[in-house]
């Protein structure tokens, strides 16, 4: 069986930094609440009150997650009167989330027929 290509084809120091940054992004996006936020913002800009209509959480909890995502650069925000309006800033982070969530949804639908080698997770 031929060897799979490496994730990173650089020197050890460079690849170490790549893995650190990738882990930061996965950690940032590694909570269901933040994935729900991204999903809500796929439809376009929204205020906190608009997001609370579709995301089951408290305002302080939502605001805390939004602040973390804003500071990381995944989200952008602007003021409109007294409202803060959020939007997706990092289309690449959004694309990554869509890809992973879509694959997991496929695995959940086709669980018995899908070989383990084609799965992201052993269980779905």
Secondary structure, 3 states (H helix, E strand, C coil): CCCCCCCCCCCHHHHHHHHHHHHHHHHHCCCHHHHHHHHHHCCCCEEHHHHHHHCCCCHHHHHHHHHHHHHHCCEEEEEECCEEEEEECCHHHHHHHHHHHHHHHHHHHCCCCCCHHHCCCCCC
